[in-house]
Amino acid sequence: MSLTPYAQPEPVSNGGKAAAINAWLRDVPMFAGLPAPFLGAIAASGSCRTYPKDALIVQEGSKDDALYIVLKGRLKACLHNAEGRELTLSILDPGDLVGEMALVDNEPHAASVTAVTDAECFVLSRAGFRARLKENPDLAFRLMHDLCRRLRLTNQKLKNLALMDVYDRVLHALTELATPVNGEHVIAGRVTQQEIANMVGASREMVNRIFRDLTREGCLRIEDGRIVLGRMPTARHRPPRQTVGGDESGEPAMGSPASILKPMTARHPKPAPGIPLARRCA
């Protein structure tokens, strides 16, 4: 899949822009609590870049020497196969980092990062980061903390893909994206069923089927272009099954929360006789 990165640098000035960046950096967990003069030195070491919606910021397999800090908007980190199918690894919001792995090991980027909305990032070069690291070694521990956090999230993603059925993966994705608003949980911005499918490793048709069930049960509604969860569904963790991927091969979703979803078995074809389950799901 051939993609061309988009970059529109906006140099940091000594005026209001630098002051705004200082304020943004104070809210970034990796820089929170650092002295104001040190934050000013970080702001002076980098630049801002703005990206339109759908812009490719970092391409999987490319090399870069910069750390991107999300200031505004929302990004997504994803993988693509040769046919263009996408798997979304994570959603990145203001305060999140992009490129920290490549910054440390100087290896190609492990995933592509694109803008879900119009976005703005503060970009700090490897040289600039190392210069600040010499001034304040505590930055190394802060970076390691962020890398550990991302690794834990990746472990959870792998666990969900391997041990949850597609129903629970969709429920987990919805609850992760939602924020409390007036007693309900709302997913801000427009999130499509295809984007949800990319997050959970399923087809859009399967996600559409689950959305219909959730809507029928009063657990989900679309309001002003936003997804609203009336009751927070809870994904259940269960022991490993002998087969995975059955949800995509026409098998019923197993073990969906009984308090939220009706059994789906009657709406699926029965297994073909004489064909082992593991073989049909391979």
C-alpha positions in Angstrom: 0.0 0.0 0.0 1.7 3.2 -1.2 1.0 6.3 1.0 2.7 9.6 0.9 3.3 11.4 4.2 1.9 14.9 4.6 3.9 17.6 6.4 3.2 21.2 6.8 5.7 22.7 9.3 4.9 25.8 11.2 8.1 27.2 12.9 7.8 28.2 16.5 8.1 31.9 17.0 9.3 33.8 20.1 5.9 35.3 20.5 2.5 34.0 21.4 3.0 30.7 19.7 5.8 29.7 22.0 3.8 30.7 25.0 0.9 28.6 23.8 3.2 25.6 23.3 4.5 26.0 26.9 0.9 25.8 28.1 0.2 22.7 26.0 3.4 21.0 27.1 2.4 21.5 30.8 -0.7 19.3 30.1 1.4 16.5 28.4 2.0 13.7 31.0 5.6 13.3 30.0 6.4 17.0 30.7 3.9 17.7 33.5 5.5 19.3 36.6 8.8 20.3 34.9 10.1 23.8 35.5 8.8 26.5 33.3 12.3 27.5 31.9 12.9 23.9 30.9 9.6 23.7 29.1 10.6 26.9 27.4 13.8 25.2 26.2 11.8 22.3 24.9 9.4 24.6 23.1 12.3 26.4 21.5 13.8 23.1 20.3 10.9 22.0 18.1 8.2 23.3 15.8 4.4 22.9 15.3 3.0 21.1 12.3 -0.7 21.1 11.3 -2.4 18.2 9.4 -5.7 18.1 7.7 -8.1 15.2 8.3 -6.9 11.9 6.7 -3.3 13.2 6.3 -0.6 10.5 6.7 1.8 11.8 9.4 4.0 8.8 9.8 4.3 5.8 7.4 4.9 2.2 8.5 8.4 1.1 7.5 9.8 4.7 7.1 12.6 6.2 9.2 12.2 9.4 11.0 14.2 11.2 13.8 11.4 13.1 15.4 9.0 12.8 18.4 5.5 14.0 17.7 3.3 15.2 20.5 -0.4 15.6 19.8 -1.6 19.1 20.7 -4.9 19.2 19.0 -7.2 16.8 17.2 -7.2 13.0 17.1 -4.8 10.5 15.3 -4.8 6.8 14.8 -2.0 4.3 14.6 -2.7 1.4 12.2 -1.2 -1.4 10.2 -2.0 -2.4 6.6 -1.6 -5.6 4.6 -0.8 -5.8 0.9 -4.5 -5.8 0.0 -5.0 -2.5 2.0 -6.9 -4.0 4.9 -6.4 -1.9 8.0 -6.1 -2.8 11.7 -6.2 0.1 14.1 -3.8 -0.3 17.0 -4.7 2.8 19.0 -6.4 6.2 19.0 -4.2 9.1 19.9 -5.5 12.2 21.6 -3.9 15.4 22.8 -1.0 14.6 25.1 -0.1 11.3 23.4 3.2 10.7 21.7 4.0 9.4 18.2 7.4 8.0 17.1 8.9 7.4 20.6 10.0 3.9 19.7 11.8 5.1 16.6 13.3 8.0 18.6 14.9 5.5 21.0 16.1 2.6 18.7 16.5 4.5 15.4 14.5 1.7 13.6 11.7 2.2 11.0 8.3 3.1 12.3 6.3 0.0 13.3 2.9 1.5 12.3 1.4 4.3 10.2 -0.2 7.3 11.9 -2.9 9.3 10.2 -5.1 12.2 11.3 -8.7 11.2 12.2 -9.5 15.0 12.5 -7.7 18.2 11.7 -4.7 18.0 14.0 -1.7 19.8 15.3 1.5 18.3 16.6 4.6 19.6 18.3 7.6 18.0 16.6 10.9 17.5 18.5 13.9 16.2 16.7 16.1 13.4 18.2 18.9 15.9 18.6 16.7 18.3 20.3 15.3 15.6 22.6 18.8 14.3 23.5 20.0 17.8 24.3 17.1 18.3 26.7 17.7 14.8 28.1 21.2 15.8 29.1 19.8 18.8 31.0 17.2 16.7 32.8 17.8 12.9 32.9 14.3 12.5 34.5 13.0 12.7 30.9 14.3 9.2 30.2 12.2 7.7 33.0 9.2 9.6 31.8 9.7 8.3 28.3 10.1 4.7 29.7 6.9 5.2 31.6 5.1 6.1 28.5 6.6 3.2 26.6 5.5 0.8 29.3 2.0 2.3 29.2 1.8 1.7 25.5 3.1 -1.8 25.8 0.4 -2.6 28.4 -2.2 -1.3 26.0 -0.8 -3.4 23.2 -0.9 -6.5 25.5 -4.5 -5.7 26.2 -5.2 -5.4 22.5 -3.6 -8.8 21.8 -5.6 -10.3 24.6 -8.9 -8.9 23.3 -8.1 -10.2 19.7 -7.1 -13.6 20.9 -9.5 -14.3 23.8 -12.7 -12.2 23.2 -15.3 -12.9 20.6 -16.3 -10.1 18.2 -19.2 -9.0 20.3 -17.1 -8.3 23.4 -14.3 -6.7 21.2 -16.9 -4.2 19.9 -18.3 -3.5 23.3 -14.7 -3.0 24.7 -13.9 -0.6 21.8 -17.1 1.4 22.4 -16.5 1.8 26.1 -12.8 2.8 25.5 -13.9 5.5 23.1 -16.8 6.9 25.2 -16.6 9.6 27.8 -19.2 10.4 30.5 -21.6 13.2 29.6 -24.7 14.0 31.8 -25.0 10.4 33.1 -24.5 8.8 29.7 -21.4 7.7 27.8 -20.8 9.5 24.5 -18.3 9.0 21.7 -17.3 12.4 20.6 -16.9 13.1 16.9 -18.0 10.9 14.0 -16.8 7.3 14.3 -17.9 5.0 11.5 -18.7 1.3 11.7 -15.8 0.6 9.4 -13.5 2.4 11.8 -14.8 0.3 14.7 -14.3 -2.8 12.5 -10.7 -1.8 11.9 -10.2 -1.5 15.7 -11.5 -5.0 16.5 -10.3 -7.0 13.5 -13.8 -7.7 12.2 -15.9 -6.9 9.1 -18.1 -3.9 8.8 -21.1 -6.2 8.3 -20.5 -7.9 11.6 -20.1 -4.6 13.4 -23.4 -3.4 11.7 -25.2 -6.5 13.0 -23.9 -5.8 16.6 -24.9 -2.2 16.4 -28.4 -3.2 15.3 -28.7 -5.5 18.3 -27.4 -2.9 20.7 -29.8 -0.3 19.3 -32.8 -2.7 19.6 -31.9 -3.4 23.2 -31.7 0.3 24.0 -28.0 0.2 24.7 -26.9 2.4 21.8 -28.4 5.3 19.8 -27.1 7.8 17.3 -27.8 11.3 18.3 -26.6 14.4 16.4 -24.0 12.3 14.6 -22.6 10.9 17.9 -22.8 7.4 19.3 -24.5 7.5 22.7 -24.4 4.5 25.1 -27.5 4.5 27.3 -26.1 1.8 29.6 -22.5 0.9 29.7 -22.1 -2.7 28.4 -19.3 -4.6 30.1 -17.2 -7.0 28.0 -16.6 -10.3 29.8 -13.2 -12.0 29.9 -13.3 -15.8 29.4 -10.8 -18.6 29.0 -9.2 -19.3 25.6 -11.4 -21.1 23.1 -10.1 -23.8 20.8 -10.9 -21.7 17.7 -10.7 -18.1 16.9 -12.1 -16.1 14.0 -15.4 -18.0 14.0 -17.3 -14.7 14.2 -16.0 -13.9 10.7 -16.8 -17.3 9.2 -20.5 -17.2 10.1 -20.4 -18.9 13.5 -22.5 -17.4 16.3 -21.0 -14.9 18.6 -20.3 -16.8 21.8 -20.9 -15.6 25.3 -22.2 -12.1 24.6 -23.5 -10.4 27.8 -27.0 -11.8 28.4 -28.1 -8.6 30.1 -27.5 -6.6 26.9 -27.6 -8.9 23.8 -30.0 -11.5 22.7 -28.7 -14.9 21.6 -27.7 -14.8 18.0 -27.5 -18.6 17.3 -30.9 -18.8 15.5 -29.8 -16.2 13.0 -26.7 -18.1 11.9 -26.5 -21.2 9.7 -25.7 -24.5 11.4 -22.2 -25.9 10.9 -21.8 -27.9 7.7 -21.8 -31.7 8.5 -18.6 -33.6 8.4 -16.3 -30.5 8.5 -14.3 -30.1 11.8 -14.8 -26.7 13.5 -11.1 -25.9 13.6 -10.8 -26.6 9.8 -13.8 -24.4 8.9 -12.4 -21.5 11.0 -8.8 -21.8 9.7 
